Amino acid sequence: MFDFMFGGKRKLELIRELLEQRMREEGFDDMDSRLKVKELGKVQLLGTPEGGIVTIVETVVKSQRQGALLS
């Protein structure tokens, strides 16, 4: 279900896709904008709002799987 939760390329691919969707919705749908997103490094992707959201969801799900209760 959450293949990306174990790090690596899947997590970054998800963040990149979410970032591209946001850019399209804001009117940045040209090829140049899409190439810039594809060129972003790991740290840059993790620093985006999408990177933060994916990391938070990943942390919550991992914690719940380990039996931690979140309130």
N, CA and C atoms as an extended XYZ file, in Angstrom:
213
Properties=species:S:1:pos:R:3:atomname:S:1:resname:S:1:resid:I:1 pbc="F F F"
N         0.816       -1.191        0.000 N   MET     1
C         0.000        0.000        0.000 CA  MET     1
C         0.861        1.257        0.000 C   MET     1
N         1.800        1.349        0.897 N   PHE     2
C         2.665        2.513        0.983 CA  PHE     2
C         4.098        2.103        0.650 C   PHE     2
N         4.318        1.715       -0.587 N   ASP     3
C         5.646        1.265       -0.992 CA  ASP     3
C         6.703        2.338       -0.766 C   ASP     3
N         6.307        3.598       -0.906 N   PHE     4
C         7.260        4.689       -0.796 CA  PHE     4
C         7.779        4.875        0.626 C   PHE     4
N         7.129        4.252        1.602 N   MET     5
C         7.474        4.500        2.997 CA  MET     5
C         8.837        3.960        3.392 C   MET     5
N         9.422        3.198        2.569 N   PHE     6
C        10.721        2.662        2.922 CA  PHE     6
C        11.838        3.434        2.236 C   PHE     6
N        11.544        4.691        1.905 N   GLY     7
C        12.547        5.579        1.339 CA  GLY     7
C        12.831        5.282       -0.116 C   GLY     7
N        13.891        5.865       -0.574 N   GLY     8
C        14.328        5.619       -1.927 CA  GLY     8
C        13.542        6.370       -2.981 C   GLY     8
N        13.565        5.803       -4.168 N   LYS     9
C        13.023        6.485       -5.336 CA  LYS     9
C        11.517        6.680       -5.298 C   LYS     9
N        10.780        5.743       -4.759 N   ARG    10
C         9.313        5.858       -4.779 CA  ARG    10
C         8.831        7.088       -4.014 C   ARG    10
N         9.421        7.348       -2.894 N   LYS    11
C         9.033        8.520       -2.102 CA  LYS    11
C         9.315        9.793       -2.889 C   LYS    11
N        10.491        9.876       -3.472 N   LEU    12
C        10.847       11.063       -4.240 CA  LEU    12
C         9.977       11.202       -5.484 C   LEU    12
N         9.629       10.086       -6.111 N   GLU    13
C         8.744       10.129       -7.277 CA  GLU    13
C         7.368       10.659       -6.896 C   GLU    13
N         6.858       10.243       -5.747 N   LEU    14
C         5.562       10.724       -5.279 CA  LEU    14
C         5.617       12.227       -5.015 C   LEU    14
N         6.654       12.681       -4.335 N   ILE    15
C         6.797       14.109       -4.047 CA  ILE    15
C         6.883       14.900       -5.349 C   ILE    15
N         7.672       14.395       -6.277 N   ARG    16
C         7.835       15.073       -7.568 CA  ARG    16
C         6.495       15.168       -8.300 C   ARG    16
N         5.718       14.095       -8.296 N   GLU    17
C         4.414       14.088       -8.968 CA  GLU    17
C         3.457       15.081       -8.311 C   GLU    17
N         3.423       15.108       -6.988 N   LEU    18
C         2.559       16.057       -6.280 CA  LEU    18
C         2.970       17.499       -6.579 C   LEU    18
N         4.266       17.750       -6.634 N   LEU    19
C         4.765       19.090       -6.946 CA  LEU    19
C         4.380       19.494       -8.368 C   LEU    19
N         4.509       18.561       -9.304 N   GLU    20
C         4.114       18.842      -10.691 CA  GLU    20
C         2.623       19.148      -10.781 C   GLU    20
N         1.800       18.420      -10.039 N   GLN    21
C         0.356       18.679      -10.049 CA  GLN    21
C         0.053       20.074       -9.524 C   GLN    21
N         0.718       20.462       -8.447 N   ARG    22
C         0.489       21.805       -7.892 CA  ARG    22
C         0.903       22.877       -8.892 C   ARG    22
N         2.025       22.672       -9.555 N   MET    23
C         2.489       23.654      -10.527 CA  MET    23
C         1.519       23.770      -11.697 C   MET    23
N         0.978       22.632      -12.151 N   ARG    24
C        -0.003       22.674      -13.243 CA  ARG    24
C        -1.236       23.465      -12.832 C   ARG    24
N        -1.696       23.236      -11.606 N   GLU    25
C        -2.877       23.945      -11.109 CA  GLU    25
C        -2.630       25.445      -10.986 C   GLU    25
N        -1.377       25.839      -10.773 N   GLU    26
C        -1.040       27.254      -10.650 CA  GLU    26
C        -0.657       27.872      -11.992 C   GLU    26
N        -0.782       27.105      -13.075 N   GLY    27
C        -0.539       27.643      -14.407 CA  GLY    27
C         0.857       27.431      -14.965 C   GLY    27
N         1.687       26.677      -14.280 N   PHE    28
C         3.034       26.385      -14.765 CA  PHE    28
C         3.038       25.012      -15.425 C   PHE    28
N         2.477       24.954      -16.621 N   ASP    29
C         2.321       23.660      -17.293 CA  ASP    29
C         3.246       23.511      -18.492 C   ASP    29
N         4.193       24.424      -18.645 N   ASP    30
C         5.085       24.323      -19.794 CA  ASP    30
C         6.205       23.317      -19.531 C   ASP    30
N         6.872       22.948      -20.578 N   MET    31
C         7.922       21.923      -20.494 CA  MET    31
C         9.094       22.390      -19.630 C   MET    31
N         9.410       23.682      -19.690 N   ASP    32
C        10.529       24.204      -18.908 CA  ASP    32
C        10.285       24.020      -17.410 C   ASP    32
N         9.064       24.293      -16.965 N   SER    33
C         8.725       24.122      -15.543 CA  SER    33
C         8.813       22.662      -15.134 C   SER    33
N         8.333       21.779      -15.994 N   ARG    34
C         8.372       20.346      -15.685 CA  ARG    34
C         9.810       19.842      -15.611 C   ARG    34
N        10.675       20.348      -16.483 N   LEU    35
C        12.081       19.942      -16.450 CA  LEU    35
C        12.758       20.422      -15.167 C   LEU    35
N        12.407       21.626      -14.722 N   LYS    36
C        12.994       22.136      -13.479 CA  LYS    36
C        12.621       21.254      -12.292 C   LYS    36
N        11.382       20.778      -12.271 N   VAL    37
C        10.959       19.883      -11.187 CA  VAL    37
C        11.744       18.582      -11.261 C   VAL    37
N        11.938       18.060      -12.455 N   LYS    38
C        12.663       16.795      -12.613 CA  LYS    38
C        14.128       16.926      -12.212 C   LYS    38
N        14.678       18.139      -12.281 N   GLU    39
C        16.082       18.361      -11.951 CA  GLU    39
C        16.320       18.603      -10.458 C   GLU    39
N        15.254       18.762       -9.683 N   LEU    40
C        15.418       19.017       -8.250 CA  LEU    40
C        16.062       17.818       -7.561 C   LEU    40
N        16.962       18.101       -6.650 N   GLY    41
C        17.623       17.048       -5.889 CA  GLY    41
C        16.782       16.599       -4.703 C   GLY    41
N        17.276       15.605       -4.006 N   LYS    42
C        16.551       15.011       -2.880 CA  LYS    42
C        16.247       16.040       -1.791 C   LYS    42
N        17.239       16.811       -1.388 N   VAL    43
C        17.048       17.790       -0.318 CA  VAL    43
C        16.046       18.858       -0.747 C   VAL    43
N        16.141       19.294       -1.993 N   GLN    44
C        15.203       20.303       -2.490 CA  GLN    44
C        13.780       19.764       -2.508 C   GLN    44
N        13.595       18.528       -2.950 N   LEU    45
C        12.258       17.929       -2.972 CA  LEU    45
C        11.698       17.772       -1.567 C   LEU    45
N        12.524       17.318       -0.642 N   LEU    46
C        12.062       17.131        0.733 CA  LEU    46
C        11.732       18.466        1.400 C   LEU    46
N        12.283       19.559        0.888 N   GLY    47
C        12.024       20.879        1.435 CA  GLY    47
C        10.750       21.535        0.933 C   GLY    47
N        10.070       20.908       -0.009 N   THR    48
C         8.821       21.469       -0.528 CA  THR    48
C         7.665       21.120        0.405 C   THR    48
N         6.551       21.849        0.298 N   PRO    49
C         5.377       21.476        1.100 CA  PRO    49
C         4.949       20.029        0.850 C   PRO    49
N         5.036       19.592       -0.393 N   GLU    50
C         4.679       18.208       -0.727 CA  GLU    50
C         5.603       17.226       -0.027 C   GLU    50
N         6.886       17.559        0.042 N   GLY    51
C         7.842       16.704        0.737 CA  GLY    51
C         7.533       16.599        2.219 C   GLY    51
N         7.134       17.716        2.811 N   GLY    52
C         6.757       17.715        4.222 CA  GLY    52
C         5.539       16.854        4.490 C   GLY    52
N         4.536       16.983        3.633 N   ILE    53
C         3.302       16.205        3.809 CA  ILE    53
C         3.576       14.713        3.681 C   ILE    53
N         4.323       14.329        2.650 N   VAL    54
C         4.626       12.908        2.442 CA  VAL    54
C         5.421       12.364        3.627 C   VAL    54
N         6.365       13.137        4.133 N   THR    55
C         7.173       12.701        5.272 CA  THR    55
C         6.325       12.557        6.532 C   THR    55
N         5.396       13.483        6.752 N   ILE    56
C         4.506       13.393        7.918 CA  ILE    56
C         3.631       12.153        7.825 C   ILE    56
N         3.031       11.922        6.665 N   VAL    57
C         2.179       10.739        6.487 CA  VAL    57
C         3.000        9.472        6.691 C   VAL    57
N         4.191        9.443        6.142 N   GLU    58
C         5.078        8.293        6.295 CA  GLU    58
C         5.381        8.025        7.769 C   GLU    58
N         5.686        9.072        8.522 N   THR    59
C         6.005        8.947        9.943 CA  THR    59
C         4.809        8.440       10.742 C   THR    59
N         3.629        8.980       10.464 N   VAL    60
C         2.419        8.559       11.176 CA  VAL    60
C         2.124        7.086       10.918 C   VAL    60
N         2.181        6.681        9.659 N   VAL    61
C         1.867        5.290        9.320 CA  VAL    61
C         2.894        4.343        9.936 C   VAL    61
N         4.174        4.689        9.855 N   LYS    62
C         5.208        3.842       10.457 CA  LYS    62
C         5.011        3.732       11.964 C   LYS    62
N         4.686        4.850       12.610 N   SER    63
C         4.470        4.843       14.063 CA  SER    63
C         3.282        3.976       14.437 C   SER    63
N         2.213        4.079       13.671 N   GLN    64
C         1.030        3.271       13.950 CA  GLN    64
C         1.313        1.789       13.749 C   GLN    64
N         2.103        1.467       12.755 N   ARG    65
C         2.458        0.060       12.526 CA  ARG    65
C         3.275       -0.500       13.680 C   ARG    65
N         4.019        0.376       14.348 N   GLN    66
C         4.837       -0.051       15.487 CA  GLN    66
C         4.062        0.014       16.797 C   GLN    66
N         2.782        0.361       16.704 N   GLY    67
C         1.928        0.358       17.881 CA  GLY    67
C         1.865        1.661       18.649 C   GLY    67
N         2.486        2.705       18.129 N   ALA    68
C         2.439        4.000       18.814 CA  ALA    68
C         1.084        4.651       18.573 C   ALA    68
N         0.503        5.158       19.626 N   LEU    69
C        -0.771        5.858       19.503 CA  LEU    69
C        -0.501        7.341       19.322 C   LEU    69
N        -1.125        7.912       18.334 N   LEU    70
C        -0.963        9.335       18.088 CA  LEU    70
C        -2.242       10.046       18.476 C   LEU    70
N        -2.111       11.077       19.261 N   SER    71
C        -3.314       11.807       19.666 CA  SER    71
C        -3.241       13.254       19.248 C   SER    71
